[in-house]
Amino acid sequence: MTIQQAFERLGKSAFRSRFHLSVKDKDYIKNKGLETIRRHAEDFVKTRLAPAVIPNDGKQTPMRGHPVFVAQHACACCCRGCLNKWYHVPKDVDLTPEQQKKIVNLIMAWITREIV
């Protein structure tokens, strides 16, 4: 699935499409820069989504507090359950580096759309 295809599918979900960055989130991105935000996204995906077993799966991503968290919910990349439901990513295996990269790229594409 391409990023555009994911956005089209996510746009049909009332829940996913209600997520937007706040002014505070946009200011944070402006102050930190997109490269720093990308590094944060890479870290969050690596530590909170990539492991095969996540003790608090389904609850590991807050709804707010960081622009990447908001983007994760908007993109259905917030937990292994959502990754499985939306993108057919198996729950019981570690995410590959390529899968992690695709997730980060989707998150960053969503953030970029929001800050324009």
Steps between C-alpha positions, in 0.01 A plus 500: 500500500635842409486799732230655282294179511537491879384863526198427280404202713563682830295795374193276491528434874316752716727411792833529314407815311414696813866516606682826427807670640437771755663841484729382779600194293569716195710740707695206640571374148603847388740536793649149478500454122374209293825303524475494880133401478599218260758376752233505770266303272774247425565455871131468592440244224813303591426487872120502513391314186784287363525231769294186441371511857394829653367465856265799474406461133201715418590750770862586421431815297350800678233696313696824538821640643715472186418561133615147411246350743218691327630389160523138614131502589404683181693243294391191696862438602439531872509132600551156353125441497444801274798408281348156457148626432596777257817366336489123568827511695522185717491568872733226618821580309750783530459776244777499243710812447319545165158484669616750761622734227165480317311581819726797574462623142120484532507684833730770359289540186194555718684753718625683190143524368383639832759776529445645151 
